[in-house]
């Protein structure tokens, strides 16, 4: 293992010690390679440093932020106007939205901020968050 490969291995192992999710590159016969979360069996990861440090990485952490008005316009074009509550199985129809609030045709909630939209609801069509996903 070269010095650079050793540095990368140390970085990955330190991230594991710090509680971050580690992924390994897996390929099965006839399937494409894909990154999968490394299982931690009895607090001992199954490391296989067979000379290819590129088979391991620190899983990128995704952050989701609220939409801007313009992004909300695009999201409605993509997903439609129906959202679903995360905690209870109820659907709400978006009736309008402005720079600051979203209005719904719902029994208990007439309006939400973009922050509350992200916190409480997901899109009905694919369960994706009502916000922009950003990777670190």
NUZALO-106168 format. One record per residue (C-alpha): x, y, z; residue in three letters. Coordinates in steps of 0.5 Angstrom, whole numbers, plus 2048, in hexadecimal, padded with zeros to 3 digits. Layout:
<recs>
[[X,Y,Z],"ala"];
...
</recs>
This chain:
<recs>
[[800,800,800],"unk"];
[[803,807,7FE],"unk"];
[[803,80D,803],"unk"];
[[7FD,810,800],"unk"];
[[7F9,809,800],"unk"];
[[7FB,809,807],"unk"];
[[7F9,810,809],"unk"];
[[7F2,80F,805],"unk"];
[[7F1,808,809],"unk"];
[[7F3,80C,810],"unk"];
[[7EE,811,80E],"unk"];
[[7E8,80C,80C],"unk"];
[[7EA,808,813],"unk"];
[[7EA,80F,817],"unk"];
[[7E3,810,814],"unk"];
[[7E1,809,816],"unk"];
[[7E3,80B,81D],"unk"];
[[7E0,811,81D],"unk"];
[[7D9,80E,81C],"unk"];
[[7D8,810,814],"unk"];
[[7D5,80B,80F],"unk"];
[[7DB,807,80B],"unk"];
[[7D9,804,804],"unk"];
[[7DC,7FF,800],"unk"];
[[7DC,7FE,7F9],"unk"];
[[7D8,7F7,7F7],"unk"];
[[7D7,7F4,7F0],"unk"];
[[7D4,7EE,7EF],"unk"];
[[7D4,7E9,7E9],"unk"];
[[7D0,7ED,7E3],"unk"];
[[7CF,7F3,7E7],"unk"];
[[7D2,7FA,7E7],"unk"];
[[7D6,7FC,7ED],"unk"];
[[7D3,800,7F3],"unk"];
[[7D4,803,7F9],"unk"];
[[7D1,7FF,7FF],"unk"];
[[7D1,801,807],"unk"];
[[7D7,7FD,80A],"unk"];
[[7D3,7F8,80F],"unk"];
[[7D6,7F9,817],"unk"];
[[7D6,7F2,819],"unk"];
[[7D7,7F2,821],"unk"];
[[7DA,7F8,821],"unk"];
[[7DF,7F6,81C],"unk"];
[[7DF,7F8,815],"unk"];
[[7E1,7F3,810],"unk"];
[[7E7,7F7,80D],"unk"];
[[7EA,7F3,807],"unk"];
[[7F0,7F8,805],"unk"];
[[7F2,7F3,7FF],"unk"];
[[7F7,7F9,7FC],"unk"];
[[7F1,7FD,7F9],"unk"];
[[7EF,803,7FE],"unk"];
[[7EA,805,7F9],"unk"];
[[7E6,800,7FB],"unk"];
[[7E4,804,801],"unk"];
[[7E1,80B,802],"unk"];
[[7DE,80F,807],"unk"];
[[7D6,810,806],"unk"];
[[7D5,817,803],"unk"];
[[7D0,81A,808],"unk"];
[[7CA,81D,805],"unk"];
[[7C7,824,808],"unk"];
[[7C0,826,806],"unk"];
[[7BE,82D,806],"unk"];
[[7B7,831,805],"unk"];
[[7B5,833,7FE],"unk"];
[[7B6,83A,7FB],"unk"];
[[7AF,83C,7F7],"unk"];
[[7B3,83B,7F1],"unk"];
[[7B5,834,7F3],"unk"];
[[7AD,833,7F5],"unk"];
[[7AB,835,7EE],"unk"];
[[7AF,82F,7EB],"unk"];
[[7AE,82A,7F0],"unk"];
[[7A6,82B,7EF],"unk"];
[[7A7,82A,7E8],"unk"];
[[7AB,824,7E9],"unk"];
[[7A7,821,7EF],"unk"];
[[7A0,823,7EE],"unk"];
[[79C,827,7F4],"unk"];
[[79B,821,7F9],"unk"];
[[79F,820,7FF],"unk"];
[[79F,81B,805],"unk"];
[[7A0,81C,80C],"unk"];
[[7A6,818,80F],"unk"];
[[7A3,816,815],"unk"];
[[79C,815,813],"unk"];
[[799,812,80D],"unk"];
[[795,818,80A],"unk"];
[[796,81C,804],"unk"];
[[796,823,803],"unk"];
[[795,827,7FC],"unk"];
[[799,82D,7FB],"unk"];
[[794,833,7F9],"unk"];
[[799,838,7F9],"unk"];
[[7A0,83B,7FB],"unk"];
[[7A4,841,7FB],"unk"];
[[7AB,843,7FD],"unk"];
[[7A9,842,804],"unk"];
[[7A4,83D,805],"unk"];
[[7A0,837,802],"unk"];
[[799,836,803],"unk"];
[[795,830,803],"unk"];
[[78E,82D,802],"unk"];
[[78F,829,809],"unk"];
[[78A,828,80F],"unk"];
[[78F,82B,815],"unk"];
[[794,82F,811],"unk"];
[[793,834,80C],"unk"];
[[79A,837,80B],"unk"];
[[7A1,835,80C],"unk"];
[[7A8,838,80C],"unk"];
[[7AD,835,807],"unk"];
[[7B1,832,80D],"unk"];
[[7AB,82F,810],"unk"];
[[7A9,82C,809],"unk"];
[[7B0,829,809],"unk"];
[[7AF,826,811],"unk"];
[[7A8,824,810],"unk"];
[[7A7,821,809],"unk"];
[[7A9,81D,803],"unk"];
[[7A7,81D,7FC],"unk"];
[[7A2,818,7FB],"unk"];
[[7A4,815,7F4],"unk"];
[[7AB,813,7F7],"unk"];
[[7AC,814,7FE],"unk"];
[[7B1,819,7FD],"unk"];
[[7B3,81F,802],"unk"];
[[7AF,826,800],"unk"];
[[7B6,829,800],"unk"];
[[7BD,829,7FC],"unk"];
[[7C1,823,7FD],"unk"];
[[7C9,826,7FE],"unk"];
[[7CF,821,7FF],"unk"];
[[7D5,823,803],"unk"];
</recs>
